[in-house]
Amino acid sequence: MKLTVYFKKFFESSQASGVLLILCVALALGIANSSMAESFQNLLDKEIGTHLFHLKYPVSIWINDGLMAVFFLLVGLEIKREVVEGELSSFKNASLPIFAAIGGMIVPAIIFAAFNYDGEYSNGWGIPMATDIAFSLAIISMLGKKVPNSIKIFLAALAIVDDLGAILVIAIFYTDQIDWMNLTVSFGIVGLLFILNYLKFKKLIFYIIPGIFLWYFLHHSGIHATIAGVLLAFSIPTNISRIKISPLEKLEHQLHFPVSFIIMPVFALANTNITFTNGMVDGLFSGLGLGIVCGLVLGKLIGINLFSFFAIKSKISSLPQNSTWMQMLGVGLLAGIGFTMSIFIALLSFKAEIQIQDEAKFAILIASFIAAVSGYLVLNVSKSNVTEAEED
């Protein structure tokens, strides 16, 4: 099955942006451990915006909740296109990322709990559940044609479902209070967006403006606002016919460059701002460190592939086209790149304990590095059945 043109462009651009992303990670770590660390952190903590309508937030919040909503919008558009006419258009293909994501959340949480049952770190069970969609897609895109496109799509869908699951975990278990009024308004806006789609409104402005309000009300509801990008994406019209460009395709085209070369690098700079301190290495061998590292690296690998195996053997799902189980193992490893969402949950888990937060961040960084390198190496040496027709 052919990959849609825009999805292919997304990954091709990510090959170049992936290198930029890694450079930004190295730069951020260098800054965080230099004399510029305090100034850089002050910049991230600086509040910008207006108190009017409660829209004054630190720079880091605007990046993680604002800019990343645009990233989720783009990936959501790609997923919708694949559901309508591509790799995920059959139930067997579309169901596999869901089963894999569920396994990839349950098993890491169990592993963490096993190391920290009834201890001082027990509240951090949600830390290894999340997959960092930006970094995982950047790494796999750097492999180019060495892996089948269906595997890339599978990882993208898996990461989206995984992040939505992490957002739900945050909303239910780590949110002090949900503002039900704002959440109700958000549901109303989502309903309006799908009504506009049903009535065949084609101009993007009819979706973008409600989408901005959706982001606002979701953010003020206490739920992670990046989900607004996915919900907006699913409401934007597309068409199976390739004769006429749909609103979805137009928006995809407009978002590729800013997402790949502006939003993702800025995101990397802001979220790799980790200062190494004494005791961090020792913390890797505590229940917290072992729970995070083993949960992200082993838990994701086992959970994703175990649940995928059962779904495929029971004939509910099917293996991604032209892929192998070796490549599924590689995806399971890449999904262990926790990073942003994991760090976010770590901050929520240990709100007043800065030292524990730093130890958790370091463990997440180490686990993500191990997952990225091992996943890349496994996929790089794996053999697939990619056909020339698929790559055309």
N, C-alpha and C positions, 0 to 999 in steps of 0.2 A: 504494500500500500504506500502510495506516495505521501511524503510529508508536505504539508501546506507551505506555500512559498514564504509566508511571513514568519512561521515558526523556524524555518531553516535560516532565514536572515537573522533572527534573534540569536541563535546559537553561533552563527558565523561572526556576528559582531561581538559576542561574548568571548570569543577566542582572544580578540585583541583586548577587550576590557578586562579579561581574566588576569592578564599580565599586569595591567594597571592596578587592578584590585590587590594583587599580591604586593606590589610596590607600596601601595598605600598602607597595607598592614605593617610592613617593615618600617615605613616612615613613622606611623603612629606609635609603634613600640619604641622606636628610637627617641621620639619626642617625649614620651611618657617616662623615659628613664634618663632624661637629660635635665639640664638647668631650665629648660623651657616647659617642663611638666606642669608647674603651677599655673603659668600663663595660659597654656593650652586648656587646662581644666577650667580655668576661669572663663575662657571663651565659650566652652561648652555649657557652662552654668549661667552664662549671661542671658537674662530674660529679654526677649524682644516681642513686639506685638503691641497690643492695646488692652487695657483693662476693660474696655467696652466689650460687652458680650463675653467677658472672661476669656480673652484670647491673647494672654500674655504668658509665654512659656519659655523655659530655657532652650537654647539652641539645640541641645541634644534631643529634646522632646520633639521639636519641629522636624528634626531629621528622622527619628525613629517612628514617630506617629504620623508625620505629614508626608515627607518625601517617600518613605517606604510604602505608603498607601498607593502612590503612583506606580511603584514597582509591582505591587500586588495587582494593580489594575491591569498592567501589561500582561503579566503571567496569566491572570484570570481570562483575559481576552484570548490568549493562545489556547488555554485549556478548553474554553467554550468552542472555539473553532474545531479543535480535534474531536470534541464530543459530537458536534453537528455533522462533520464530514470526514474526519480523519481517523487516527489510530484508536481513539476512544469511542468511536461511534457504535461499536458493538458492546453488549452488556458484559461479555466475558472479558473484554479488554478494560472496560471502564471500571469494573468491580475490583480488579486486582489491586490498583493503588489504594483503594479503601481498606481492603483486608490487610495489605502490607503496612499501611499507616497505623492501623489499630494495633497490630503486633508490635510495631516499632515504638508505640507509646507504652503499652502494658508491660512488656518484658523489661525495658530499662528501669521503669518505676519499681518493679519487683526486685530487681538486682540492687538498686539503691536502698530500698527498704530492708533488704537482707543484711546489708552492712550497717545500717543505722536504726534498726528496730528499737523503738522506745529510748533513743538516745538524744543528745542535745542537737543533733543534726536531722532528726527525723522529719522535720517540716520541709526539708528540701527534696522530697521524693519526686517532685515535678520537674526538677532541673534537667535530668537527662532525657526527658520525653520529647524535646523539641529538635527539629531539623532546621538549620539555617538555610533557607531557600536561596538567598543571594549567593552565598559562598559555594554551596553544593553545585548549583547550576554553572557557576563560573568555572569550577574545576572540571566538570565533565565536558563542558564545551571546549576546553583546551585540548581534548583528545581528538577532536575533529571527526574524521571518518573511521577512526579505529573502533568505534562502537556504533551499533545501529541506531538510527534515529528514534526507533521505538523505545529504546532504553532511556534515551534522554527525555522523551515525553513521559515515560513511566516515572522517572525521578521527579520531574516537574509536578506531575499530578500528585504523587506521593507526598512531596514536600508541602504542597498547598493543603492537602487534607490534614497532614501532620500539624501544620501551623494553625489551622482552624481548630484542631483538637486542643492544641496548647492554649489558644485564646479562650476556649471554653473552660479549660482547667483553671486558668487564671481568673476568669469571671466567677466560677463557682467556688473555688477553694482559696484563692489568694486575693480576692477583692473584698475590701472591708465593707463596702456598701455599694449597691447598684442603684442608680437613679432610675426608677421605673418609668417616670414621666418621659425622660429623654429617650429611654429605650423604646417606649411605646411610639413616640414620634418617629424614631428610626424605622420601626416596622412599617409605619404608615408610608414613609418615603419609599421604602423598598417596594411596597404594594403599588405606589404611584408609578415607579419606574417600569414595572412589569405591565402595568395597564397601558403606558405609553408604547411599549413594545407591541402589545397585543393590537393596539389601534394603528400600528404601522407608522409611527412617527419616525422619520429618517434623519432629521438634522441632529447632529451631536449636541448642540447647545441645549436641547430639551432634556438631555441626560446628564450633561456635565454640571449644570447648575443645581439640580436636585442632588447630584452626587456629592457636591461640596457641602450641602446642608446635611446630607447623610453622615459625612465624616464628622461634622461639628457635633451633631446630636449623639452619635455613637461615642465620640471621645468624652463627652460630658456625662455619658451614662455609666462610665467606669469600665467599659469593655474596650479592649485594645482596638484602636480606630483603624488599623490597617485592613481589618475585615471589610471595611467600606469599599475598598478598591476591588475586592473580589465580587462583592454583591453588585456593584455598579457594572462590572465587566459582564456578568451573567445576564444583565438586562439589556445590553446594547445589541441592536439588531444585526444579524448576519444573514447570509443567503447561501444556499448550496450551489447555485449557478455561479460560474466563474466569469460570465460575460460582463457583468456589471460589478464594480467595486462596492462593497457594503460599507455602512458606517463603521462596523467593527474593524474592517481592514484599513480604513482611513486612519482611525485612531491608533491602530497598531503601528502603522508606518510613521506617524508623527511622534510616537513615544520611544521608538527604538534607540535613537542616538542619545537623547537626554538621560534615559534610564541607564544605558550601558556605560556612558562615558562621563556622567555627572553624578547622578543619584547614587549608584553603587560605589564609586570611589569615595564620595563624601561619607557615605554610610560606613565604609571600612575605616576611614580615618577617625570617625567619632567613636566607634565601638571597639577598636583595638587599643584604646587608651588605657593600657594596663601597666601600672608601675610595679616592678618586682621588689619585694621586700623580704627581709630575713624571716625564715620560717615557712616560706611558701613551698619550698621543695619538701620539707618535712610534712607539710600538710597534705601532700599527695598520698602519703601512706596512712593517713587517718581514715576513719570511716567515711568522712565527707569526700576526701579525694578519691579513694578507691571506689566509692559508690558512683561518683560522677564519671570517672574514667572508664570503669568497667561497664557502667550503664550505657554511656554513649558509644563506646567502641564495640563491646561484645553484645550488649543488650539490643542495640539497633540491628546489628548483623543477624543475630539469632531471631529476634522477633519478626523482622521483615521477611526473612526467608522461610521461617517456620510457618507463619500464617499464609504466605504465598504458596508454599508447597501444599498445604492442606486445601486451599482454595482451588488450586489447579488439579490436584489429584481427585477432588470431589466433583470436578468438571463444572464448577461454578464460574471459574475464571480460566484464562488461558495465558501462557507465557507470551510476553511481548514479541512481536513478529521478528524473525531472524535473530533472536537473542539466545543466549545460553545461560545455564545456571551459574557458570563462573562469572558472567557479567552481572547476574542478580546479586551474587556475593559482593561484587565491587560496588554496586548501588547501595547495598546494605551498609557497607563501610562508609561511603560518602555521606549517607544519611546521618552518620554519627557526628557530623560537623554541627555542633549545637549552637555555639556562639551567641548571637544577639538575644534570641528568645530565652535561651538557657540562662544567660547573664541576667536578663530581666527578671526571670523567676527567682534566681538566686538573691537578687536585691529585695524582692518581695518576701522571700522566705526568712531572711535574717536582717530585718529592717534596721535595727539599732546596733548591730554587731559588725562593725567595719572590718575587723580582722578576719572574721569568718567569711564575709563577702569577698575580700581579697583572695583568700585561700580558694574559695569556690571559683572565682574568675580564673585563677591560674590553672586549676584543674580542668576547667572548661577549655581553656586555651590549649593545654597539652593534649587533651582528648581530641579536640578538633584537628590539631596538627597531625596526630597519629592517624585519625580517620581519613583526612584528606590525602596524605601521602600513601597510605596503604590502599585506599580505594582507587587512587590514580594508578598505582603500580599494577594492581590486579586487573583493572580494565585495560591498561596499556598492553599487557601480555596475553589477554584473553583472545580467543578466536571466535569470530562470529560468522554468520551466513549472510552478510550484507550483500545485496545484489546491486548491480550498477543501476538498475531501474529505480531502486529506492532512493539513490542519491541524486537522481536527475531532477 
